[in-house]
């Protein structure tokens, strides 16, 4: 093969600002494929016009864009192996989306840092008064799904819309405000079972036809450790400090955790940080069983 217009990997690494190790990794990942690999030595060679693609990969990686995303962009816009007319619009749209996601992450990180600083300076539970209350037995209409924080609002919006439609056909008599049960941590990195719940009177009308994924469940009476949060404190991730405060109170007072934590919509405007929002965070608890019993 004529190697006149090819750059050996060492020269290409110098020109692109990528290390030889990185170029080998991007080759194995399908992000930046050499134009020629010597069958005897295994030495890689790149075309000169692949230099722009390599520089683009370097810049995108500095933005912490995942390799899979870069591979998809270069595959759609050409990776240097087959030039395209104008990859700029596709790449510009991807960069704008990436910037928006980075800004959202920064907002979350900023809120988390402020929350941690408040805990360190004022104490973890200073802003959350935890009390015990007795909860009556409940019959609830339930729809559950495995979601993380990104999928939480879309799931809850659809679930409650469908459940209110079923309740209206009953017609069911509501026995209290809607609430959500979380069977684990639901944040940007963790997916957990989330249940949208709508309590209705057991002695009244019952739903005749349930929607897809819905069920009727009886929740027994229980003691709850709870706190109330309002306004901006109801937004994610600030709301996590309320869950932590209740969990810490339960542990420190010797109770056992008796089920998934719930968030009850005492007052909800639809905007997460609205000053009129009011939520109750309640964790079912019970007296721990002694070792001798």
C-alpha positions as CSV (number, residue, x, y, z in Angstrom):
1,X,0.0,0.0,0.0
2,X,1.2,3.5,-0.8
3,X,1.9,5.2,2.5
4,X,2.9,8.6,1.1
5,X,-0.2,10.3,2.5
6,X,-0.3,8.3,5.7
7,X,1.0,9.3,9.1
8,X,2.5,6.6,11.4
9,X,0.7,6.5,14.8
10,X,3.6,8.3,16.6
11,X,3.4,11.3,14.3
12,X,-0.4,11.2,14.3
13,X,-0.4,11.2,18.1
14,X,1.9,14.3,18.2
15,X,-0.2,16.2,15.7
16,X,-3.6,15.3,17.2
17,X,-2.6,15.7,20.9
18,X,-3.8,12.2,21.7
19,X,-1.4,9.6,23.1
20,X,-0.6,6.4,21.3
21,X,-2.4,4.5,24.0
22,X,-5.5,6.6,23.5
23,X,-5.4,6.1,19.8
24,X,-5.2,2.4,20.2
25,X,-8.1,2.5,22.6
26,X,-10.2,4.6,20.2
27,X,-9.4,2.1,17.5
28,X,-10.6,-0.8,19.6
29,X,-13.7,1.2,20.6
30,X,-14.5,1.9,16.9
31,X,-14.3,5.7,17.5
32,X,-11.2,6.4,15.3
33,X,-10.1,3.6,13.0
34,X,-6.7,3.7,11.3
35,X,-6.6,3.9,7.5
36,X,-4.1,1.0,7.4
37,X,-2.6,-1.5,9.8
38,X,0.6,-3.3,8.8
39,X,-0.3,-7.0,8.7
40,X,3.2,-8.0,9.8
41,X,4.1,-5.4,12.5
42,X,0.5,-4.4,13.5
43,X,1.7,-0.8,13.2
44,X,-1.1,1.7,12.6
45,X,-1.2,4.5,10.0
46,X,-3.7,7.3,9.7
47,X,-4.7,9.5,6.8
48,X,-3.8,13.1,7.1
49,X,-7.5,14.2,6.8
50,X,-8.3,12.1,9.8
51,X,-6.5,14.6,12.0
52,X,-9.6,16.8,12.3
53,X,-11.6,13.8,13.5
54,X,-8.9,13.0,16.1
55,X,-8.8,16.6,17.3
56,X,-12.6,16.5,17.6
57,X,-12.5,13.3,19.6
58,X,-9.9,14.9,22.0
59,X,-12.1,17.9,22.5
60,X,-15.3,15.9,23.1
61,X,-13.5,13.7,25.6
62,X,-12.3,16.8,27.5
63,X,-16.0,17.6,27.8
64,X,-16.6,14.2,29.4
65,X,-18.7,13.0,26.5
66,X,-19.0,9.2,26.7
67,X,-17.1,7.2,24.1
68,X,-20.4,5.6,22.9
69,X,-21.9,9.0,22.2
70,X,-18.8,10.1,20.3
71,X,-18.8,6.9,18.2
72,X,-22.4,7.5,17.3
73,X,-21.7,11.1,16.3
74,X,-18.7,10.2,14.2
75,X,-20.6,7.2,12.6
76,X,-23.4,9.5,11.7
77,X,-21.1,12.3,10.5
78,X,-18.2,10.3,9.1
79,X,-15.1,9.3,11.1
80,X,-12.6,10.2,8.5
81,X,-12.8,6.9,6.6
82,X,-15.7,8.3,4.4
83,X,-15.8,12.1,4.3
84,X,-19.2,13.8,4.5
85,X,-20.3,17.2,3.2
86,X,-21.2,19.0,6.5
87,X,-21.2,17.3,9.9
88,X,-21.4,20.6,11.7
89,X,-25.2,20.8,12.3
90,X,-25.3,17.3,13.9
91,X,-22.3,18.0,16.1
92,X,-23.5,21.4,17.1
93,X,-26.9,20.0,18.2
94,X,-25.1,17.3,20.2
95,X,-22.9,19.9,21.9
96,X,-25.9,22.0,22.8
97,X,-27.6,19.0,24.3
98,X,-24.4,18.0,26.2
99,X,-24.1,21.6,27.6
100,X,-27.6,21.5,28.8
101,X,-27.0,18.2,30.6
102,X,-23.8,19.5,32.1
103,X,-25.6,22.6,33.4
104,X,-28.3,20.4,35.0
105,X,-25.6,18.3,36.6
106,X,-23.9,21.4,37.9
107,X,-27.1,22.7,39.4
108,X,-27.5,19.3,41.2
109,X,-23.9,19.4,42.4
110,X,-24.3,23.0,43.6
111,X,-27.4,22.1,45.6
112,X,-25.7,19.0,47.1
113,X,-22.7,21.1,48.1
114,X,-24.9,23.7,49.8
115,X,-26.8,21.0,51.6
116,X,-23.6,19.4,52.8
117,X,-22.2,22.7,54.0
118,X,-25.5,23.4,55.9
119,X,-25.3,20.0,57.6
120,X,-21.6,20.6,58.5
121,X,-22.3,24.0,60.0
122,X,-25.8,23.6,61.4
123,X,-26.1,19.9,62.0
124,X,-27.8,17.3,59.8
125,X,-31.3,17.6,61.3
126,X,-31.6,21.2,62.3
127,X,-34.1,22.0,59.6
128,X,-36.2,18.9,59.9
129,X,-38.3,18.2,62.9
130,X,-39.2,14.5,63.0
131,X,-42.3,13.2,64.8
132,X,-44.1,9.9,65.1
133,X,-47.7,9.5,63.9
134,X,-50.1,6.6,63.7
135,X,-51.2,5.7,60.2
136,X,-54.6,4.0,59.6
137,X,-55.0,1.0,57.3
138,X,-55.4,2.1,53.7
139,X,-56.7,0.7,50.4
140,X,-54.8,2.2,47.5
141,X,-54.7,2.1,43.8
142,X,-51.1,1.5,42.8
143,X,-49.0,1.6,39.7
144,X,-45.2,0.9,40.0
145,X,-42.2,1.1,37.7
146,X,-38.4,0.9,37.9
147,X,-37.1,4.4,37.3
148,X,-34.3,6.8,38.2
149,X,-34.7,10.5,38.8
150,X,-34.8,11.4,35.1
151,X,-37.7,9.1,34.5
152,X,-39.5,9.9,37.8
153,X,-41.7,12.9,36.7
154,X,-42.8,11.4,33.4
155,X,-43.8,8.1,35.1
156,X,-45.7,9.9,37.9
157,X,-47.5,12.2,35.5
158,X,-48.7,9.3,33.3
159,X,-49.5,7.0,36.3
160,X,-51.6,9.5,38.2
161,X,-53.4,10.6,35.0
162,X,-54.4,7.0,34.3
163,X,-55.3,6.3,37.9
164,X,-57.5,9.4,38.2
165,X,-59.3,8.2,35.1
166,X,-59.9,4.8,36.7
167,X,-61.0,6.5,39.9
168,X,-63.5,8.7,38.0
169,X,-65.1,5.7,36.3
170,X,-65.7,4.1,39.8
171,X,-66.3,6.6,41.0
172,X,-63.9,6.1,43.9
173,X,-64.1,8.2,47.0
174,X,-60.6,9.5,47.8
175,X,-59.5,8.8,51.4
176,X,-56.5,11.1,51.4
177,X,-53.9,12.8,49.3
178,X,-51.9,10.9,46.7
179,X,-48.4,9.7,47.7
180,X,-45.4,7.9,46.3
181,X,-43.5,5.0,47.8
182,X,-39.8,4.6,47.1
183,X,-38.3,1.2,47.6
184,X,-34.7,2.5,47.3
185,X,-32.7,5.6,46.4
186,X,-34.1,7.3,43.3
187,X,-31.5,9.7,41.9
188,X,-29.6,10.3,38.7
189,X,-27.5,7.2,39.0
190,X,-29.8,4.8,40.9
191,X,-32.9,3.1,39.6
192,X,-35.5,1.8,42.0
193,X,-39.1,0.6,42.3
194,X,-41.3,3.6,42.6
195,X,-45.1,3.2,43.3
196,X,-47.6,5.9,42.6
197,X,-50.4,5.5,45.2
198,X,-54.0,6.8,45.3
199,X,-55.9,6.0,48.5
200,X,-59.7,5.5,48.4
201,X,-62.4,4.4,50.8
202,X,-62.5,0.6,51.3
203,X,-66.3,0.7,52.1
204,X,-67.2,2.8,49.0
205,X,-67.1,2.0,45.3
206,X,-64.3,-0.2,44.0
207,X,-62.6,0.0,40.6
208,X,-64.2,-2.4,38.2
209,X,-61.5,-2.3,35.5
210,X,-57.9,-1.5,36.2
211,X,-55.5,0.0,33.8
212,X,-52.3,-1.7,32.6
213,X,-49.8,-2.2,35.4
214,X,-52.3,-1.1,38.1
215,X,-53.3,-3.0,41.2
216,X,-55.3,-2.5,44.4
217,X,-53.4,-3.0,47.6
218,X,-54.2,-2.9,51.3
219,X,-51.6,-1.2,53.4
220,X,-51.9,-2.1,57.1
221,X,-52.0,0.4,59.9
222,X,-48.5,1.5,60.8
223,X,-46.5,4.0,62.8
224,X,-44.6,6.5,60.8
225,X,-41.6,8.7,61.5
226,X,-42.2,11.8,59.5
227,X,-41.2,15.3,58.7
228,X,-42.8,18.0,56.5
229,X,-40.9,20.0,53.9
230,X,-42.0,23.1,52.1
231,X,-41.1,25.4,49.2
232,X,-37.7,25.1,47.6
233,X,-36.8,22.2,50.0
234,X,-39.3,20.0,48.1
235,X,-37.1,20.1,44.9
236,X,-34.5,17.5,44.0
237,X,-31.8,17.2,45.3
238,X,-32.6,19.3,48.4
239,X,-35.4,16.9,49.3
240,X,-32.8,14.2,49.9
241,X,-31.8,15.9,53.1
242,X,-35.3,15.3,54.5
243,X,-35.1,11.6,53.8
244,X,-31.7,11.5,55.4
245,X,-33.0,13.3,58.5
246,X,-35.8,10.9,59.0
247,X,-33.6,7.9,58.5
248,X,-31.0,9.2,61.0
249,X,-33.8,9.9,63.5
250,X,-35.1,6.4,63.2
251,X,-31.6,4.9,63.6
252,X,-30.8,7.1,66.6
253,X,-34.0,6.3,68.4
254,X,-33.7,2.6,68.1
255,X,-36.6,1.9,65.7
256,X,-36.6,-0.6,62.9
257,X,-37.4,0.3,59.3
258,X,-40.7,-1.4,58.4
259,X,-41.2,-0.7,54.7
260,X,-40.6,1.7,51.9
261,X,-40.5,5.5,52.6
262,X,-43.4,7.6,51.2
263,X,-43.7,11.1,50.0
264,X,-47.3,12.5,50.4
265,X,-48.5,15.5,48.4
266,X,-50.0,17.6,51.1
267,X,-50.0,20.5,48.6
268,X,-48.4,20.4,45.2
269,X,-48.4,23.0,42.5
270,X,-46.6,21.0,39.8
271,X,-43.4,23.1,40.0
272,X,-40.8,21.3,42.1
273,X,-39.4,24.4,44.0
274,X,-42.6,26.4,44.2
275,X,-43.0,28.2,47.6
276,X,-46.5,26.7,48.1
277,X,-45.4,23.1,47.8
278,X,-45.8,21.0,50.9
279,X,-44.7,17.4,51.2
280,X,-44.7,14.9,54.1
281,X,-41.8,12.4,54.2
282,X,-42.9,9.4,56.2
283,X,-41.1,6.1,57.0
284,X,-42.9,3.2,58.5
285,X,-41.2,2.0,61.7
286,X,-41.7,-0.5,64.4
287,X,-40.1,-1.3,67.7
288,X,-37.0,-3.5,67.1
289,X,-37.3,-7.2,68.2
290,X,-35.1,-7.9,71.1
291,X,-32.4,-10.6,70.7
292,X,-33.9,-12.6,73.6
293,X,-37.4,-12.8,72.2
